[in-house]
Amino acid sequence: MTIEKNLCGSTAEIKLSGWLNTQTAPDLGAEIDALGAEITALTIDCEKLEFISSAGLRQIVAAHKKMNGALTLCRVSDEIKDVFRMTGLDKHIAIQ
Amino acid sequence: MKKESIGKRITRCFIVILLLSLASTGAWNYYHTYTQNVRESRREAERCAEIVRLSLDRAELDMEALLSAEADERYRSERDSLRTLCRTFDLDYLYIYTVDPSAGERRFLFCVGGDDDKDAVVLRERYLGAVSDEAFDKWEQALLSGSREMQMGRVSTRYGNNVTWLSPYTDWQGRLLAVIGMDQSIRLEETKVLREFLVAVLPVVLALTTGLLVLLILMRRRILRPIHTLSERMSLFAADSSREPEPIGIRSEDEIGEIAASYEKMTGDIRAYIANIESLTRERVETNVQLDVARRIQYGLVPEETSLKGEGFALHAVTRPARAVGGDFYDCFTGDGNTVCAVLGDVSGKGISAAIFMAMAKTVIHEKLTSGFGPAETLNQVNDVFCAQNPEGLFATVFVLVFDPESGRMRYANAGHTPPVLLGSPCRLLRPDSGIALGLFEGAGIVEDELTVQPGEGILLYTDGVTEAVNPQKKFFGEARLLEALEGFSASSGTAEDAVRTVTEAVEQFREEGEAFDDMAVLSLLRTGRGL
């Protein structure tokens, strides 16, 4: 699992690759916690994300809450989209 | 082996070195002095013999005539001058004799002694013309067989222990006319050698001893004592590392100082590590105790295996936590009016927090269902409870099913859980409205679906630990393999337990040796024929 973070004014972009599971989810949590109050919108690039577990979903939801809904997931693979659909999260989080 | 300090060993080594060097310098010195003395003595004897030869030449003494003549005035004066020579060269005896090899005898021409007593004896015994027929010794033999070198012999005669020099006296053709003998007492020689040896060796001995002593003292002070201190400290530290070590107090700029500094740093580091390890161990023990308690609570709430049978239905459920405490749970009970309630859920995350959340979820859902709420109502209400109090941001996906065995009607609602499998011919996935996982957003709006199953049909619920099981090639088990595994299962002949076992065995076989990342729970509910 690797996490790349780019800050640009009040928006931030995080690129995830590999497996976001119980072992790696806390790393993403720490990155999101580290975002300052000036960041009001976050995009998570999931192009290279291969797997997401419930612990990973929790971090996504936490980010969604921290951004007051201004969270976008982009370039999400079909497998990962299924997970969001199955858990009903696609109804609340913007997925592209 | 007996313990012995380095200091003692070094001292012993020093003494051995001292003795060895003494012995070797002594031997060398003795040899050197001795050969020098012999050389000197030879030179002296050569000079003396030369003078004798000159005076014999000057006197033009005819040996034969001399022997036949009486000891006249002239003979006595020659003899006196030989005595003076004898004393001058510090000889015991000086003598001149002819040799007759054919007769094997010597004839003395002159024989003088150094002091008066000796002279009186030889004047009486080795007078002019006195014959001695003792066998020729090897030095005389050498002269007789043509050697013209002065011979050195060591002999013990009745006149004492002597070094004897034998020098030839020849005519102009080199024929041996007479032998000039010069005796020196050995005792005199050896005292001289010994004295010179002592004079040469003593200063060396003194210098060596002093040097070694100074070296020893320096070593003791600069090396042995600090090492001793260090060794003591180390054994103290090894015996009880918890004690605060006193400073060693070695501040020299050499290697010993470096060792002392490294040692102090090392003890500090070790103490820090030990403290760290101790606290880690304590924490670990505490965590293990907590985990143990949590596991016992969880096993009480969610047993590893449960069977529930009643008229017209059979239910079997298992759970397999990946770690000591898992987040998967199930619940099954008979509710109002002979209905059967089955709940299967998965709490996000693992470990204690997941277990606590799971316990809460199971309890609240159970309570709502027994209070007569329908599946969707139950889940919507539980979602509101979770959203109100969820500091950790945990959530749970849950599938709730209420079954009436009599009519075969199943009412169910889904909160973001994996789609269940309809056990029939063929088995297929049901695709209910996915809903949303509980605890994430208020107002979940979960809806209810329903379905009627025939006797010999059933439903199988599972958590994502089944479909997301991973093999060593990092492939997921997936829904396709799940359906494939259930192909051979017939709900009309197999039991609920068979259905569950078919799935768990397929997953375990697929995973091979790989570690289970996620928990796994499987529940099957079959509608059986009446009377079964």
Chai-1 contact restraints between the chains, C-beta under 6 A:
chainA,res_idxA,chainB,res_idxB,connection_type,confidence,min_distance_angstrom,max_distance_angstrom,comment,restraint_id
A,T22,B,K350,contact,1.0,0.0,6.0,A-B,restraint_1
A,S54,B,S348,contact,1.0,0.0,6.0,A-B,restraint_2
A,A55,B,S348,contact,1.0,0.0,6.0,A-B,restraint_3
A,A55,B,G349,contact,1.0,0.0,6.0,A-B,restraint_4
A,R58,B,S348,contact,1.0,0.0,6.0,A-B,restraint_5
A,R58,B,G393,contact,1.0,0.0,6.0,A-B,restraint_6
A,V61,B,L440,contact,1.0,0.0,6.0,A-B,restraint_7
A,A62,B,G393,contact,1.0,0.0,6.0,A-B,restraint_8
A,R85,B,S434,contact,1.0,0.0,6.0,A-B,restraint_9
A,M86,B,S434,contact,1.0,0.0,6.0,A-B,restraint_10
A,T87,B,T397,contact,1.0,0.0,6.0,A-B,restraint_11
A,T87,B,G416,contact,1.0,0.0,6.0,A-B,restraint_12
A,T87,B,A437,contact,1.0,0.0,6.0,A-B,restraint_13
A,G88,B,G416,contact,1.0,0.0,6.0,A-B,restraint_14
A,G88,B,S434,contact,1.0,0.0,6.0,A-B,restraint_15
A,G88,B,G435,contact,1.0,0.0,6.0,A-B,restraint_16
A,G88,B,I436,contact,1.0,0.0,6.0,A-B,restraint_17
A,H92,B,F441,contact,1.0,0.0,6.0,A-B,restraint_18
